[in-house]
Structures are given as structure tokens and as C-alpha cells.
Amino acid sequence: MLIQSFLTYIRCELSLSVHTVLSYSVDLRQFRGFVTGKPQPKPPLPQTDDGFDPLSVTTSDIRQWLMTLAEEGISPRTLRRKLTAVSSFYAYLLRQGLTAVNPARDVEMAKLPKPLPVNLRQAEVNHIIEEDMDEASASGGFIARRDSLIMLMLYSTGMRRAELIGLADSAVDTGRGELKVVGKRNKERIIPFGSELREAVESYRQVRDRVAGGPTDAFFVRPDGSPLYPMLVERVVRKALQGRAHAGRLSPHVMRHSFASDMLNNGADLVAVQQLLGHESLATTQVYTHITYRDLKQNYQLAHPRAGNSAAARSTQPGGPAGNGPKT
């Protein structure tokens, strides 16, 4: 049987995992059942082809099979695996000289849904930053000032973790209220900043230069003057957000996402946000418009009396809490 030979090949010759072999076995059994119109027994597969002629299968047959599975609610990720199983089976037949074409080659993979970036609520971010800055000012310590500034700078500029680590001291110009970052593929961009960040930068520099024994090449440093490293920045952000932010991820990139979504929520132009983030394509920035629309939709559903909030709808009916007064 050709399918059984293929499964033996990927198990013994290609040394694929037991899990992969079992998954492909299930997928090909389902595919054979669709093509033949006969219910297929559970594994192990029968030792005969049972009327299944793989050479008669067309690209249209495979597309129809996948469409049927999609209508049954099979996830795009599982559909992709099933198509891979069928395509691998026909690639095996090609190598064996049993067929001259792979009918799965021209079937487009199911598209996976792109998860929206994780961002924090604006009020949430403001509370965390303001509280940490107050604590840093009260303590006067270098690390507290540095860590609070890291959070403020990530949120105020939208820069990446690597850009923050590589930020040169000479690139932060408080007089002009702008800083220069080196992004992906060594592309430079200028990011403006306001008075709050300017004051925090100047305060940090005074403490840093005293602790490190003078100005440093890198803007953010450790107490001995050496530059930061990725996991240190990760820990700083995680510590600041832990237990204080409602988000599935607590990372520097969440602050970048929050910067972008809050800029758009507050009226910034999409192209301007693209330039501030250093995105090559506007399509990359447009994902944040989905976040703002999601927030808008949630606010609408919570607030509008006819948007599915039955309690709010009832409160506006005559005799309800809001229906006793005069109409306006």
C-alpha cells in the first residue's frame, strides 16, 4: 500500500517523530476516505489501497477536501498540516517515479490569523510610570532613576529594546528635544520628545555621571559604567509591570505597542507613527489600527444601550431607572 510505504519511509528513512508520523497517518486516512467516499477505519491503516488511486487525484480534489474540513470548523493551522501531509506523500511518489506531478503543489496554504500586538491601557501605563518616577525621586538612587527612565523612554519614544541598549549618550539632545536611534539594518531615525522626558534625562545624567565617574558613551549603563544587556532590560520592564498591568506579556515590546496604539488613539497620523517606529512598510504599522478599533468597539458595546448590553438597554425603558424622568 502506497500510504503505508510512505509512512514507513518518513519514520525509518527521514526519522520523523512518532507524533508527526501518527498525524500524517490520520491526515492521509481522512484524505483517502474523502476521495473514495468510504469511511476509513482508525489506525493502523489497512494493508490494501481499498479502491484509493492516488494517481487519479487532482488539485481540485485536494482543494475541495480542505474546503470541506474548513466548513467543519477545522483550524487553519490543522489545515496547513493536512495539506503538508498530502503534499509530502506526493513528493514521495515523485521520488519513487510513481507519478509525474504533485497535485498539492498549487494548493494555497490556509492563512493563519495574525495575533494583535499586546498593549497596555493608557491610564495603566501613566499610573505605573508616574508612581515609579516619584519613588525614584524620593530614593535618589541610581538604579531606581535609571529603571524608571527606561520605562518612560520606552513608552515616550516607542523604541525597540535593542535600540534602547544601543542608544549613545551623544544621541540624546535635551536642548533640541530629540534623540537619534539606530534601528534595523543600521537605519537611523530621529524621535522627538517632550519636557517630561527631558527633565528625567537631565536628572538621570547627573546621578549617572557621579556614579560612573563621568559621562559614558552609552546612555543607559550599569553602576560600573558598562552598557546594559537584553535580559537586564527585560527584567526591568517585567518588574515594573508585574502585578500592575493587565497584559498577557510583560516585555519591552509591549511598551512599544502601547506607544503606537496610544499615539493613534489620540489622533496621530498613521504615516507619522510609521516613521517614529521605524517601520519599512505602512502595512506593519496598520496592525495598530486594529487595536484602536478593538478598543472603540469594546467601549461602544459597554456604553451603548442597544449594543447588546441588556442591563443598559433595560435602564432606558419606561419604568426603568432611567425611564422615569422627562424625555429630552
C-alpha positions as CSV (number, residue, x, y, z in Angstrom):
1,M,0.0,0.0,0.0
2,L,1.4,3.3,-1.1
3,I,0.4,5.3,2.0
4,Q,1.8,2.7,4.3
5,S,5.1,2.7,2.3
6,F,5.3,6.5,2.7
7,L,4.7,6.3,6.4
8,T,7.5,3.7,6.8
9,Y,9.8,5.9,4.7
10,I,9.3,9.1,6.8
11,R,9.6,7.0,10.0
12,C,12.7,4.9,9.1
13,E,14.5,7.0,6.4
14,L,13.7,10.5,7.4
15,S,13.5,9.7,11.2
16,L,10.5,12.0,11.7
17,S,9.0,11.9,15.2
18,V,6.3,9.4,16.2
19,H,3.9,12.3,16.7
20,T,4.4,13.5,13.1
21,V,4.1,10.0,11.6
22,L,0.9,9.5,13.5
23,S,-0.5,12.9,12.5
24,Y,0.3,12.2,8.8
25,S,-1.3,8.8,9.1
26,V,-4.5,10.3,10.4
27,D,-4.5,13.0,7.7
28,L,-3.9,10.6,4.8
29,R,-6.5,8.2,6.1
30,Q,-9.0,11.1,6.1
31,F,-7.9,12.2,2.7
32,R,-8.3,8.7,1.3
33,G,-11.8,8.4,2.8
34,F,-12.8,11.7,1.2
35,V,-11.5,10.6,-2.3
36,T,-13.1,7.1,-2.1
37,G,-16.2,8.2,-0.3
38,K,-15.7,5.3,2.1
39,P,-15.5,5.6,5.9
40,Q,-11.9,4.9,7.0
41,P,-11.1,2.7,10.0
42,K,-8.9,4.0,12.7
43,P,-5.2,3.3,12.6
44,P,-3.4,1.1,11.8
45,L,-4.1,1.6,8.2
46,P,-5.4,-1.4,6.2
47,Q,-2.8,-3.2,4.0
48,T,-4.7,-2.6,0.8
49,D,-5.4,0.5,-1.2
50,D,-9.1,-0.1,-0.8
51,G,-10.0,1.5,-4.1
52,F,-7.8,4.5,-3.5
53,D,-5.9,5.6,-6.6
54,P,-3.6,8.5,-5.7
55,L,-2.7,9.0,-9.4
56,S,-6.3,9.9,-10.2
57,V,-6.4,12.7,-7.6
58,T,-6.5,16.3,-8.9
59,T,-5.7,19.6,-7.4
60,S,-9.4,20.4,-7.4
61,D,-10.0,17.2,-5.2
62,I,-7.5,18.4,-2.6
63,R,-9.0,21.9,-2.6
64,Q,-12.5,20.5,-2.1
65,W,-11.3,18.3,0.7
66,L,-9.7,21.2,2.5
67,M,-12.8,23.4,2.0
68,T,-15.0,20.7,3.5
69,L,-12.8,20.5,6.5
70,A,-12.8,24.2,6.9
71,E,-16.6,24.2,6.8
72,E,-16.5,21.6,9.6
73,G,-14.6,24.1,11.8
74,I,-11.0,22.7,11.4
75,S,-8.5,25.4,12.3
76,P,-6.2,26.9,9.7
77,R,-3.1,25.5,11.5
78,T,-4.5,22.0,11.2
79,L,-5.5,22.5,7.6
80,R,-1.9,23.5,6.8
81,R,-0.6,20.4,8.4
82,K,-3.0,18.2,6.5
83,L,-2.0,19.8,3.2
84,T,1.6,19.3,4.1
85,A,0.9,15.6,4.7
86,V,-0.7,15.2,1.3
87,S,2.0,17.2,-0.4
88,S,4.7,15.2,1.3
89,F,3.0,12.0,0.2
90,Y,3.0,13.0,-3.4
91,A,6.6,14.3,-3.2
92,Y,7.5,10.7,-2.1
93,L,5.6,9.2,-5.1
94,L,7.6,11.6,-7.3
95,R,10.9,10.4,-5.9
96,Q,9.8,6.8,-6.4
97,G,8.9,7.5,-10.1
98,L,5.3,6.6,-9.5
99,T,3.8,9.9,-10.6
100,A,4.9,12.8,-12.7
101,V,3.1,15.6,-10.8
102,N,2.3,16.7,-7.3
103,P,-1.4,17.8,-7.3
104,A,-0.9,19.5,-3.9
105,R,1.8,21.8,-5.2
106,D,-0.6,24.6,-6.4
107,V,-2.9,24.5,-3.4
108,E,-2.6,27.6,-1.3
109,M,-1.9,27.1,2.4
110,A,-4.6,28.3,4.8
111,K,-3.7,31.7,6.2
112,L,-3.0,31.8,9.9
113,P,-4.7,34.6,11.8
114,K,-2.2,37.3,12.9
115,P,-2.4,37.9,16.6
116,L,-2.8,41.6,17.6
117,P,0.1,43.2,19.4
118,V,-0.3,43.2,23.2
119,N,-0.7,46.7,24.6
120,L,-1.4,48.3,28.0
121,R,-4.2,50.8,28.7
122,Q,-3.1,54.4,28.6
123,A,-4.2,55.1,32.2
124,E,-2.4,51.9,33.3
125,V,0.9,53.0,31.8
126,N,0.6,56.5,33.1
127,H,0.0,55.3,36.7
128,I,2.9,52.9,36.6
129,I,5.4,55.5,35.2
130,E,4.3,58.3,37.5
131,E,4.5,56.1,40.6
132,D,7.9,54.8,39.7
133,M,9.3,58.2,38.9
134,D,8.0,59.5,42.3
135,E,9.7,56.6,44.1
136,A,12.9,57.2,42.1
137,S,13.0,60.9,43.0
138,A,12.4,60.1,46.7
139,S,15.1,57.4,46.9
140,G,17.7,59.3,44.8
141,G,19.3,56.0,43.9
142,F,20.9,55.5,40.5
143,I,19.3,52.2,39.6
144,A,15.8,53.4,40.6
145,R,16.3,56.5,38.4
146,R,17.6,54.6,35.5
147,D,14.9,51.9,35.6
148,S,12.1,54.5,35.9
149,L,13.7,56.3,32.9
150,I,13.8,53.1,30.9
151,M,10.1,52.7,31.3
152,L,9.4,56.4,30.5
153,M,11.7,56.3,27.4
154,L,10.2,53.1,26.0
155,Y,6.7,54.5,26.3
156,S,7.6,58.0,25.2
157,T,9.5,57.0,22.1
158,G,8.4,53.6,21.0
159,M,11.9,52.4,20.5
160,R,12.9,48.8,20.5
161,R,14.9,47.0,23.2
162,A,18.0,46.8,21.1
163,E,17.7,50.5,20.2
164,L,17.5,51.4,23.8
165,I,20.5,49.4,24.7
166,G,22.5,50.8,21.8
167,L,21.4,54.4,22.5
168,A,24.5,56.6,22.6
169,D,24.7,59.4,25.2
170,S,25.6,61.9,22.4
171,A,22.4,60.9,20.6
172,V,20.2,62.3,23.3
173,D,19.8,66.0,22.8
174,T,17.8,67.7,25.5
175,G,18.3,71.1,24.1
176,R,16.5,70.2,20.8
177,G,14.2,67.7,22.5
178,E,15.2,64.8,20.2
179,L,17.2,61.6,20.1
180,K,18.7,59.6,17.3
181,V,18.3,55.8,17.3
182,V,19.9,53.2,15.1
183,G,17.3,50.7,14.1
184,K,17.2,47.6,12.0
185,R,19.7,47.4,9.1
186,N,21.5,50.3,10.8
187,K,19.0,52.8,9.7
188,E,18.9,56.0,11.8
189,R,15.8,57.9,12.7
190,I,15.1,61.0,14.8
191,I,12.5,60.8,17.6
192,P,11.3,64.0,19.3
193,F,10.4,64.1,23.0
194,G,8.8,66.4,25.4
195,S,9.6,68.3,28.6
196,E,8.9,65.4,31.0
197,L,11.4,63.1,29.3
198,R,13.9,66.0,29.0
199,E,13.8,66.6,32.8
200,A,14.1,62.9,33.6
201,V,17.1,62.6,31.2
202,E,18.9,65.5,32.8
203,S,18.2,64.2,36.3
204,Y,19.5,60.7,35.4
205,R,22.6,62.0,33.7
206,Q,23.6,63.9,36.9
207,V,23.3,60.8,39.0
208,R,24.9,58.5,36.4
209,D,28.0,60.7,35.8
210,R,28.5,60.8,39.6
211,V,28.2,57.0,40.0
212,A,30.1,56.1,36.8
213,G,32.8,58.7,37.3
214,G,31.9,60.9,34.3
215,P,29.9,60.8,31.1
216,T,29.7,57.5,29.3
217,D,29.5,56.5,25.7
218,A,26.3,54.6,26.2
219,F,23.3,56.5,27.5
220,F,22.0,53.7,29.7
221,V,24.6,51.9,31.8
222,R,25.1,49.8,34.8
223,P,26.6,51.3,38.0
224,D,30.2,50.4,36.8
225,G,29.6,52.3,33.5
226,S,29.2,49.2,31.4
227,P,26.3,49.0,28.9
228,L,23.0,47.2,29.5
229,Y,22.2,43.8,28.1
230,P,18.9,42.4,26.8
231,M,17.8,40.3,29.8
232,L,18.5,43.2,32.2
233,V,16.1,45.4,30.3
234,E,13.6,42.5,30.2
235,R,13.8,42.2,34.0
236,V,13.4,46.0,34.5
237,V,10.2,46.0,32.4
238,R,8.8,42.8,33.9
239,K,9.4,44.1,37.5
240,A,7.7,47.4,36.7
241,L,4.6,45.7,35.2
242,Q,4.3,42.7,37.3
243,G,1.0,42.8,39.3
244,R,0.2,46.3,38.0
245,A,-0.6,45.7,34.3
246,H,-3.3,43.5,32.8
247,A,-1.5,42.0,29.8
248,G,-0.6,38.6,28.6
249,R,3.0,39.6,28.0
250,L,5.3,41.8,30.1
251,S,8.1,42.9,27.9
252,P,9.8,46.0,26.4
253,H,7.9,45.4,23.1
254,V,4.6,45.8,25.0
255,M,5.7,49.3,25.7
256,R,6.4,49.9,22.0
257,H,2.9,48.6,21.2
258,S,1.4,50.8,23.8
259,F,3.2,53.8,22.4
260,A,1.9,53.1,18.9
261,S,-1.7,52.4,19.9
262,D,-1.9,55.4,22.2
263,M,-0.5,57.7,19.5
264,L,-3.2,56.6,17.1
265,N,-5.9,56.7,19.7
266,N,-5.0,60.3,20.4
267,G,-5.1,61.4,16.8
268,A,-1.6,60.9,15.4
269,D,-1.3,60.4,11.7
270,L,-0.6,56.8,10.6
271,V,2.4,57.7,8.5
272,A,3.9,59.8,11.3
273,V,3.6,56.8,13.6
274,Q,5.2,54.6,11.0
275,Q,8.2,57.0,10.8
276,L,8.5,57.2,14.6
277,L,8.5,53.4,14.9
278,G,11.0,52.9,12.0
279,H,8.7,50.6,10.0
280,E,9.7,49.9,6.4
281,S,6.1,49.2,5.4
282,L,3.0,51.1,6.3
283,A,1.2,47.7,6.5
284,T,3.3,46.8,9.6
285,T,2.0,50.0,11.3
286,Q,-1.6,49.4,10.3
287,V,-1.9,46.5,12.7
288,Y,-2.2,49.1,15.4
289,T,-5.4,50.5,13.8
290,H,-7.0,47.1,14.6
291,I,-6.1,47.6,18.3
292,T,-7.7,51.1,18.3
293,Y,-10.8,49.7,16.5
294,R,-11.0,46.9,19.1
295,D,-10.9,49.4,21.9
296,L,-13.5,51.5,20.2
297,K,-15.8,48.5,19.7
298,Q,-15.5,47.4,23.3
299,N,-16.3,50.9,24.5
300,Y,-19.3,51.0,22.2
301,Q,-20.6,47.7,23.4
302,L,-20.2,48.6,27.0
303,A,-21.8,52.0,26.8
304,H,-24.5,52.0,24.1
305,P,-27.9,50.8,25.4
306,R,-28.7,48.9,22.2
307,A,-25.3,47.3,21.6
308,G,-26.1,44.1,23.4
309,N,-25.7,45.3,27.0
310,S,-29.1,44.2,28.2
311,A,-28.8,45.9,31.6
312,A,-28.1,49.2,29.9
313,A,-30.9,48.7,27.4
314,R,-33.4,47.9,30.2
315,S,-32.4,51.0,32.2
316,T,-33.6,53.2,29.3
317,Q,-37.0,51.6,29.0
318,P,-40.1,53.3,30.5
319,G,-40.4,52.2,34.1
320,G,-36.7,51.5,34.3
321,P,-34.2,53.5,36.4
322,A,-33.6,55.9,33.5
323,G,-37.1,55.9,32.1
324,N,-38.9,57.8,34.9
325,G,-37.7,61.3,34.0
326,P,-38.9,63.6,31.3
327,K,-37.7,62.9,27.7
328,T,-35.3,65.3,26.2
